[in-house]
Amino acid sequence: MRIAVPKETAPLERRVGLVPDGVARLVKAGHAIVVEQGAGVSAGIPDAAFTHAGATVAPDFAGTVAGADLVAKVQRPTPGEVALLPEGSLLVSYLQPSAQRELLAALAARNVTAFAMELVPRSTKAQSIDSLSSQATVAGYKAVLLGAGMLPKLLPMLTTAAGTLAPGRVFVLGAGVAGLQAIATARRLGAIVSAFDVRPVVREQVQSLGAAFVEAEAVSTAAEGAGGYAKELADEQQQKVLDAIGKVLPAIDLVVSTAQIPGRPAPRLITKEMVASMSAGSVIVDLAAETGGNCELTRAGETVVAHGVSIVGAVNLASTVPLHASQMYGRNVLTLVQHLLANGGAFQVDVADEITGAMAVTHGGAVRFPAA
């Protein structure tokens, strides 16, 4: 099979769809890999690393995807790129299918089977393909570093000849993959950390990392939805959550908010009144900015200052750590490719399969998203 790895063209995107390690594995299995010139440079991976792994380097997108059976990308293709995808080929990338109806229609018109990396099912079998989790790990780590770099104070307690500095306080909203990594990172930096989540099942995970778990009356097993994700709360429960968070924020230096609900706008957990209650110089890094934000004042891709508090609408933080993010994403893609090749030397698309069926948003010339 011929597998193409184009260079990403989306603004600020520095990752690449496959890394040399994955290329070498696929070449060893008898597949031909074509990488676009410069595809890995932004991630610190030169073209020579790909050719050493057995890939061929093509000068442009058209040359890269020509004759490809599968195209591995990070971000969704542009309309011009869709027009160059071989008819009947497979595409693997993030696609944001709920907001990209025209893109899905264009892919279906070219009979491209498109797999949305956002739609990997939450299951043990699919765990090694779950790129949302792998990239959330990077984002949770970087969010703390970003916030710490903006604070007017240090996070760890320091005892010096000039006196003792009190440790900073970090509050993490949402204890999923990104939240747990944020907790671990803040603890490594010496901060006093607390966290909140509506799902009681995560309490032990939070405490095992050395953070305090903030209680709220709304915390119950009813707040956990399919796949272990949080789900939308009733108005009365939501108000109890806001009350619990509002009591904590005045003493907090850095907030990292990660709470999201699949297929829904991010829950509003920090009101403008709560922001006003925080100390000047405090920072909020909102990892849910792209789905509306956990903070009422968040603006995706911008830093807003209100009442002396900086609210960072973090976007695509994983791409700011492109080497390791690419290695993790590339391993997710490699595992998916191997899954598609499991029954022989050619790609097999089975829409009844629990993994590929859930991910395939177009197939057989038709749009399959949303699923019936």
N, C-alpha and C positions, 0 to 999 in steps of 0.2 A: 504494500500500500504506500501511497505517496502522501506525506503529511507536510503541511505548510505552516510556517511560523512567521507571520508578518511583523513589521515594526509598528508599534502603537503610535497613533496620531492624535489621540484625544489630549486636550490641554492638561498639562501637569502629570500625565501618565508616564511613569518611568519603568514599569514592570514589563516582563516579557512572558509569552505564553508557555514556553518550555525552556529549560536550562540544559546545559551540556550533559549533565548526568542522565537526564531523561532521554535526550537525543541518542546517547551512546547505547542505552538499553534497547531502544526501538531499532536502531541500526543493526545491533547484534541479532535482533529477532527477524531481520531480513527486510525492514522497511526503509524507504527512501525519505530523507528529511531535507526540506529546503527552507532555509532561513533568510529573511530579507536582510540586506546589508545594514548594519548598524542597529539591528533589533534589540540587542542586549547591552549596547554601549552605556545607556543611561543607568543601567543596573550594575555597571562595572564588569560586564561580560563582553570581551572583544570578539569580533568575528572569528579570530583564530581559534578561540576556545570551542566554537561550534564546529569548525572544519576539523579540528583535532578529534572531536567526538564522532566524526563521520558524516556531518551534514554538508550540503552544498549551499553556497551563498549566492542569492540572486540580487540584482541591482535595484529592483523596485517591487511594488505590490503585485503588479500584473504578472511579472516573471515568477514571483514567489508562489502564487496560487494557481498558476497555469497547470492544468492536469491534476490538481490535488484531489485526493479522495476525502481528506479531512483538513480543515483549517483551524488552528489553535490560536485564539486571541485572548486578550484580557478584557478590553472594552468592546462594546458592540461596533459593528462595521458602519461606515458612513454609506449614504446612498450610492456614491460612486464606487465604493468597494464592493457593495452587494452586487452591482452590475457586472463585476469581474469574477465573482465566485463561480466556479464550474457548476453547471446544472447537474443536479443529483448528488452534489457533494454534501459533506457533513460539516457543521460549524459548531465550535465550542467556545463560548465566551459569556461574560455577563451581558445580559440583554435588556434588563428592566422591562419585562414583557407587559406588565400592567399599564405602562405609560408609552408603549411603542407599537401601537397598532399598525401604523403605516409600515414600519420596519418589518414586522411579522408578515404582513401581506406581500411585501416585496420579496422576502425570502421564500415564501410559499410559491410565489409566481415563478421563481427560478428552480423550484423543486428541491430546495436546500432543506435538509433536516437540521434544525437548529436546536442545540442543547443549551438551556439557560443555567449557568452555574449557580444562580441564586436559588434554583429550585431543587437542589439535591435534597432528597428526603432525610429527615432526622432518624436514622436507624443505624444499628451496629454495622450492618453490611455496607452501608454507604459512608461510613465515618471517614475513610481515607480519601474520599472524593469531596468532602465538605469544605469547600473553599471559603464559605462565609466564616466558618470557625477559624480556619487557619489565618485569614486576613484580619479577623477581629482580634486575634492574639497580638498581632503586630500593632494594630490601632490602639489597643488598650495600653500597651507599653509606651507607645509614642505620645499618647495623650497626657500621661503624667509628666513626661519630660518636657513637653510643650508648656504645660501649665506651670511647672516648677521654674522654667526659664523666664516666665513672665512675672512671677511673684517678687515683691520687694523684700523678701526675707528668705532665709534658708529653711529647708524642710527638716534636717536632722537637728537634734539637740547637740550643742557644742559647748564644751567647757574649755575656756581659754584664759590666758592671763588678763584679757580685757573683760572677763566676766562670763557668765553662763547664758547661752541663748536657748530659749524654750523651743521645743520641737513644733513644727507646723502641723496643722490638722487637715486631713484630706477626707472627703466624703464621696463615696462612689454610689451612684444611683443605677441599679440594675446589676445583678450578679451572674450574668451570662459569661460567655468566654471573654469578651472584652473587659467586662467589669472585674472578673477574677484576676485577669492579668494586670489591670490597673491597680488593684489592691496589692498584689504581690510586688509590683514595681515601686509603689509608694512606700511600702514597708521596707524594701531594700534601701530606699533613700533615707530611712529613719523617721518617717512621719508617723503620727498617731492617726490611725485609719479607722473609719467606721463605714458601714455600707447599709443600703436598704434595698429590699426586693419584696415584691408582693407574694412571692412563692416561698413558703416555709421550708421547702425541701433544700434550699440552698444555704440555710443557716449554718449547717456544719461545715460546708465548704468555705464560707466566709470566715468563720471562727478558726478553722484550721490554718488559715493564712495569717492569723494574728490580728484580725480586725474585729471590731465590735459590730454586732448585728442590731440595727435599729428596729424596734418593734412598732407595729401599728395594728390597730384593731381590724384593719381590712385584710391583714395577712391570713390567708387560708388556702386550703387545697383547691378551692373553687377558682383561685386566680391563675391556676396552671392549665394551659391549653394543650393541644396536640403537639407531640414532639418535644414536650418539656418547655415550650415557649410560654411567656406570660400572655394573658389574654385581657381584653378590655374589661374594665370594672364598671359596675353600676354606679350611678351618680353618688349615692350615699357612701359607698365604699371608697370612691375616688376622693371624696372630701376628707375622709379619715386619713387617707394616704397623704394628702396635702397638709393636713394638720400636723402629722408626725414629722414630715420633712421640714415644715416651717419652724418647728421648735429647735431643730438641729442647726440650721444654716447660719444664724448669727455668730456662732463660734468657729465657723469653718474658714480656712484660708483658700483651699482649692477643692472645687467640685468637678468630678468627672462623671458626666451623665451618659448612660449607655442604653437606657430603656427603650425597647422597640417592640412592636407587635406585628408579626408577619402579615403583609397585605393591608395594613392599616396605617394611618398617620401616627407618628410617635405620640405617646401620652404626654400631656402637659403636666409637669411635676414641679416646676419652679415658676411662680408668678412674678410679675414685676414688683409686687409688694414685698415678696421674699427677697428679691435682689436688693431692694432698698434697705432691708434689715441687715444686710451683710456689711462687714467692715470694708472701708475704702482700701483698695489694693488687692482685694480678693479676686480670684479668677474662676470662671466656669468654662470648662472645655466640653462642648456638647457634641458627642459622637452621633447623635440622632438628627443632626442638622439637615441632612438630605431628605429626611422624611417628615420635616416640619419642626423638629427640635423639641427637646424636653423642657427648655426654658422659653417662656413667652416672648423674650426679647431676642432670641437667636435669629441670625440671618446667615443662611448657608454661604460659606466661602468668605465671610466677613468677620471682623472683630468689632463688636459694639461695646461702648463704654457707657454705663449708666450708674449713677450714684457712686462713681469711683470704682465700680466693679467691671472687669473685662469679661465679656461673654464671647467665646471663640466658637464660631460656627464651623467646626472642623469638617473638612471634605477630603475623602480619599487619603487618609493618613497613612494607610499601608504603603502607598506609593512613595512616601517620603523615606521609607527604609527598603529601597527597591531590590537589593540583592537577596536578602533573606525572604522578603515577601515573594519574590519571583521563584525562589527555591521551593517555598511551601506551595504556592499556587501551581507551579510546574509539576510537583509531585501529585497534586490533586488531579490535574489534567492527564498525567501519565497513567494514573490508576483508572480513570474513566476510559481512556483509549484502550488499555489492556482489557477492561471489562467488555468493551465493544468487539474486541478481537478474540474473546474467550472461546468461541466455537470454531475457530479455524483461522486461516490466513487473511480473510476478508472481513470488512466491517459488517456486523449484524445488528440491525436496529429492530428491537422487539418492543413495541409500544405496550405490551402486556407486562414487561419486566418492571419490577418495583422501582428500579433506579432510573433507567433510561426512559421509561414511560412517563415518569413524573417530570423529567427534565425536558423532554422533547416538546417544544412549543410550536414547531412546524414539522410536518412530515407528509410525504405523498402528495405534495402540491396543495396541502390544506393547513390552515392555522388551527392548532390544537389547544390554544390557551385563550381563556381559562378552560380547564378541563370540565367536562360535563358533570 
